[in-house]
Amino acid sequence: MKLQLPPGPHDAYLFDCDGTIADSMPLHYIAWKKILAEWNCHFDEHHFYSLGGTPIAEIVSMLNK
């Protein structure tokens, strides 16, 4: 999946990191899955979405267990 930026000149880009404007969760899942695969860790998509809103440090702590 690739984030498509609108064509044309722009003075700035606004990145919505919490999903308010754009649904960025699929991109986040791909990133988590790719990084965790390097550690032979499977991250189920349903489990990932169930953790929406959970701080990253807490997710990493859970996965380490």
Secondary structure, 3 states (H helix, E strand, C coil): CCCCCCCCCCCCCCCCCCCCCCCCHHHHHHHHHHHHHCCCCCCCHHHHHHCCCCCHHHHHHHHHC
